[in-house]
Amino acid sequence: MARLPHQIDAPMSPRQLATLRTLSAEAYQPKLFQPNLTSKEAERRIAALKAEIELAN
């Protein structure tokens, strides 16, 4: 999803927050969950955690 310039530094969405919380627990990486991330940083962490979980399966 393309983001407008003013959205790049926006806080993560509630959906991103829930996804990041779930994935960080599933990947045994609780330190990667931080509730005050930007939307962009949350996207990066979610992608990294999904990749890590996929490799472990």
N, C-alpha and C positions, 0 to 999 in steps of 0.2 A: 504494500500500500504506500503510495507516494504521500509525503507529508509537506505541508506548506511551511515556509521558513519559521513562522511564529509557533509552529507545533513541535519543532525539533527539540526545544528545551522544555516542553510541557511535561508535567508529571505523568508517570505511567497511569494507564487507565485501570479501573477496578478489575477488568478482565485480565490484564497483564499481571497485576498484583496477585490474583488468585492462581494464575498459571505458574508464575515464578515461584510462589510459595510451594505449590504442589511438586513442581519439577525439582526444586532444590532439595526437598525432603526425599523424593524418589531416588535422586542421584547421590544421596548422603553428602550433600554440599550445603549445609544450612547457612554457612557464611555468605553464600552467593545471594541469599534473599535479604534484601534491604528495602524497606517500605518507602524510602524517599528518593528512589531513582528517577531519572528522566525517562520518558517514553523510549527514546533512542537506546539508552543503556539497557533498559529492560528487554527490548527486542534482541539486543546482542546476547545478553545472558540467557534468555529463553532459547535462542538458537544454539548456543554452546551447550546448554544442558540437554537439549533434545538430541544433539549429536553424540554427547557422552553416553546417554542412556541407550541410544541405538547401538553404539559400539559394544556396550556391555551385554546386550541381548544376543 
